[in-house]
Amino acid sequence: MQFIDLNAQQKIIRKKIDKRIQSVLDHGKYIMGPEVYELEERLADYVGVKHCITCSSGTDALLIPLMAKNIGIGDAVITTPFTYIATAEVISLLGAVPIFVDVDPVTFNINANEIEQAIHKAKNKGLCPKAIIAVDLFGLPARYRLIEKIASKNNLFLIEDTAQGFGGSIRKKMAGSFGNVGSTSFFPAKPFGCYGDGGAIFTSDEELAKIMESIRVHGSGLDKYDNVRVGINGRLDTIQAAILLEKLAIFDNEITLRNQVSNYYSENISSKYKKPYIPRDYISSWAQYSILAHSSSCRNHIINSMVKHGTPIMIYYKIPLHLQKVYNSIGYKNGDFPITEKISKCIFSIPMHPYLSKKDQDFIIKILNAEYKN
Ligand SMILES: Cc1ncc(COP(=O)(O)O)c(C=O)c1O
């Protein structure tokens, strides 16, 4: 059994992908070829925004908008400590400081009710709060109705980090369309992944889109030899765009299948575990199916048992960002974000992908439920 079975997906679309790659090899436009522009058009349409700017990774999809807003030394960016390092790393790369906010105990996403406190905290530290990066953790969109209001009231730029949440929605509004900018990752294991690194940025702000396009190609002006600002080499390869075009054709069906897998888990895993909660009118893209054991030792027990039965299991995330060595210098300590810290001690993720069989699911459920019988 695999944690994420990319081969099962490849079998379905292999011939079409081969044909797409062949076509790129034939036309030879490996950088910014026609597939890149076709994908951008299709994705902007899918998300429901005016502009999609593909780029080299989900990390660069966060870095580019921050660069476009000139965020840097002396600035603060509010975000969650319960995410992958990339979310905060881009803030630090630019010399700004990540100000963390604890997560909601039910959804594990940033607790919107604590954001304003963090804004005050940043100001008290002598920093200038400039932006919020909210994360759609494990596929579930954050509480944007509230977060957008707070961002607008405090004049903060809002980025939706939907690296894990692409394909999800709130009241039929697609992930990637919230805030000023949405950013996603095409890392292979993500719900919408390619066969290498890749990412995309979404916005309806025309002027911002132009600046971000320029940053993506070395701060280009009239062309890439006319340089009007500091930029990066942040383009998506044409071959990856070609692969994603074929994956997009089956993506909605895959989201439906992921939701069927998650429903079956939720109906059959013992209620002794804390299972994922999806608020009404929210759709998750189920990047992960993550549950909480009662305690850290209970989790160890479960992991041992899963490993003994040859069942893959992962922990996202064992060390919250505020306790990572890289952030020692900011001065956070144990106890600063009790919900995040408690979750990180008890959480684990079980196999989740659109092609997971009922038989494999039943096997996993049996192991998990047996733990609480012993
Ligand atoms: C929440 C989040 N943000 C950003 C990223 C960065 O994406 P990439 O690996 O494509 O740079 C990831 C990838 O794991 C992620 O999970």
The ligand as a Gaussian input file, in Angstrom:
#p B3LYP/6-31G(d) Opt

LIG

0 1
 C        1.383000      24.850000       2.952000
 C        2.508000      24.816000       1.967000
 N        2.977000      25.973000       1.477000
 C        3.975000      25.993000       0.579000
 C        4.555000      24.836000       0.126000
 C        5.707000      24.915000      -0.819000
 O        5.485000      24.296000      -2.038000
 P        6.714000      23.759000      -2.931000
 O        7.217000      22.518000      -2.283000
 O        6.103000      23.507000      -4.261000
 O        7.725000      24.828000      -2.973000
 C        4.089000      23.608000       0.599000
 C        4.701000      22.352000       0.110000
 O        4.823000      21.362000       0.763000
 C        3.032000      23.589000       1.551000
 O        2.561000      22.446000       2.035000

